[in-house]
Amino acid sequence: MMRRRSLVTASPKQGSVFFVGHDNNPTIHPHTHTLLTPSPKQVTENHNHSKTFKPSSNHNRVNTLHTGSTVQHVEADEAVELDVLWTKMQEEAKLDVTVEPFLSDYYNTSILSHNSLQTALANRLAMKLSNSSLPSSILSDLFVTVLETDKSIMDAVKSDLRVVKELDPACISHVHCFLTSKLSGV
């Protein structure tokens, strides 16, 4: 089915109009004042562009069935996942330091001197938000307490790190994502 669109011309007796058919080759029809174009459905059917670059919400998602009967079992699994991610980030930081030794102080302060992702994130937030009236040490202690208490925040951080790493081609590693503030809200 073709849709018709009117062209606005200076004079009804002047001008030409293009006809765009299924083969997308324009044809000039003098003395006609409408433009026929394929409907979006026809374009999609003919060229099948709709399947290109469509993100999938289930991309790399693992379907699992928790066999544990307690909440503690699930929380233990999440803690292990967070530890695995933190270990991976430390390995990435060590590799970056061997490749770029002049960044060693930055990586040591930001990643390698911390025992957990919670303390590294708390330090990063405190450094960004501190000022002369609100020192980073107070903010860091406050953030560590909140991040260690509220597991949902760390679940969101872990999820953000993984998603940005997977979907952003400029993000080469989890530690790069963390240090360049590609996390939402950091």
C-alpha positions in Angstrom: 0.0 0.0 0.0 1.4 3.4 -1.0 1.0 6.6 1.0 0.4 9.9 -0.7 2.0 13.1 0.4 1.4 16.5 -1.2 4.3 18.7 -2.3 4.2 22.4 -1.8 5.3 24.2 -4.9 5.5 27.9 -5.9 2.9 27.4 -8.6 0.6 24.5 -9.4 1.8 24.7 -13.1 5.5 24.5 -12.3 7.6 21.8 -10.7 8.0 18.1 -10.9 7.3 15.4 -8.5 9.1 12.2 -7.8 7.5 8.8 -7.6 9.2 6.3 -5.3 8.2 2.8 -6.0 9.1 -0.6 -4.5 12.5 -0.6 -6.2 13.2 2.8 -4.5 14.2 4.4 -7.9 12.6 7.8 -8.1 10.7 8.6 -11.3 9.8 12.1 -12.3 6.2 12.8 -13.2 5.6 16.3 -14.5 2.4 18.1 -13.7 1.8 15.8 -10.7 1.7 17.3 -7.2 1.9 14.2 -5.0 4.7 12.0 -3.8 4.2 8.3 -3.3 6.4 6.6 -0.8 6.4 3.1 0.6 4.8 2.7 4.0 7.2 1.9 6.9 5.9 -1.7 6.8 6.9 -2.1 3.2 10.3 -0.7 3.9 10.7 -3.1 6.8 9.5 -6.1 4.7 11.7 -5.2 1.7 14.9 -4.4 3.5 14.5 -6.2 6.9 16.3 -3.3 8.7 14.2 -3.9 11.9 16.4 -6.8 13.0 19.7 -4.8 12.8 21.2 -3.3 16.0 18.2 -4.2 18.2 19.4 -4.7 21.8 18.2 -7.8 23.5 17.2 -7.5 27.1 18.1 -11.2 27.5 21.6 -10.8 26.1 24.1 -12.9 28.1 21.5 -13.5 30.8 21.8 -16.9 32.4 18.6 -18.6 33.5 19.2 -20.3 36.8 17.1 -22.2 39.3 18.1 -21.6 42.9 18.0 -24.9 44.7 18.8 -23.3 48.0 15.8 -22.9 50.3 17.0 -20.0 52.3 17.7 -16.3 51.6 21.2 -16.7 53.1 22.1 -19.1 50.3 21.1 -16.5 47.6 22.9 -13.7 49.5 26.0 -15.8 49.7 25.9 -16.4 45.9 25.6 -12.6 45.4 28.5 -12.0 47.7 30.6 -14.5 45.8 29.7 -12.8 42.5 30.7 -9.4 43.9 34.0 -10.9 45.2 34.7 -12.4 41.8 33.9 -9.1 40.1 36.2 -7.2 42.5 39.0 -9.7 42.0 38.6 -9.3 38.2 38.8 -5.5 38.6 42.0 -5.8 40.7 43.5 -8.1 38.0 42.6 -5.6 35.3 44.1 -2.7 37.4 47.4 -4.7 37.9 47.5 -5.4 34.1 47.0 -1.7 33.3 49.7 -0.7 35.7 52.2 -3.1 34.0 51.2 -1.6 30.6 51.2 2.0 31.8 53.4 2.4 34.9 52.9 6.1 35.2 49.3 5.4 36.2 50.4 3.2 39.2 49.6 5.9 41.9 46.2 6.5 40.4 45.4 2.8 40.3 46.8 2.1 43.7 44.7 4.9 45.3 41.5 4.1 43.4 41.6 0.3 43.2 44.5 -1.7 44.5 44.7 -0.2 48.1 41.1 -1.2 48.8 39.8 -4.5 50.2 36.4 -4.4 48.5 34.4 -2.8 45.8 32.4 -1.1 48.5 35.4 0.7 50.0 36.7 1.6 46.5 33.4 3.1 45.5 33.0 4.9 48.8 36.4 6.5 48.4 35.6 7.4 44.8 32.3 9.1 45.7 33.9 10.8 48.7 36.7 12.3 46.6 34.2 13.6 44.0 31.8 15.1 46.6 34.1 16.4 49.3 34.9 20.1 49.8 36.5 22.3 52.4 33.5 22.0 54.7 32.8 18.3 54.2 36.1 16.3 54.2 36.4 13.1 52.2 37.2 11.0 55.3 33.8 11.7 56.8 32.0 11.0 53.5 34.0 7.9 52.9 33.1 6.4 56.3 29.4 7.3 55.7 29.4 5.7 52.2 31.1 2.5 53.4 28.5 2.1 56.1 25.6 2.6 53.6 27.2 0.4 50.8 27.9 -2.5 53.2 24.5 -2.3 54.8 22.3 -2.0 51.7 23.0 -4.9 49.4 20.6 -3.6 46.7 23.0 -0.7 46.0 25.9 -3.0 45.4 23.7 -5.3 43.3 22.9 -2.2 41.1 26.6 -1.2 41.0 27.6 -4.7 39.9 24.8 -4.8 37.3 25.8 -1.3 36.0 29.5 -2.4 35.7 28.6 -5.5 33.7 26.1 -3.8 31.4 28.2 -0.9 30.6 31.2 -3.2 29.9 29.1 -5.3 27.6 27.3 -2.6 25.7 29.7 0.3 25.5 32.5 -0.4 22.9 34.6 2.4 24.4 34.6 0.6 27.8 37.5 -1.9 27.6 37.3 -3.3 31.1 35.3 -3.2 34.4 38.1 -1.1 36.0 38.0 1.3 33.1 34.2 1.6 33.5 34.6 2.2 37.3 37.4 4.8 36.9 35.8 6.8 34.1 32.5 7.2 36.0 30.4 5.4 33.4 28.3 4.1 36.2 24.9 5.8 36.4 24.9 8.4 39.1 28.6 8.4 39.9 
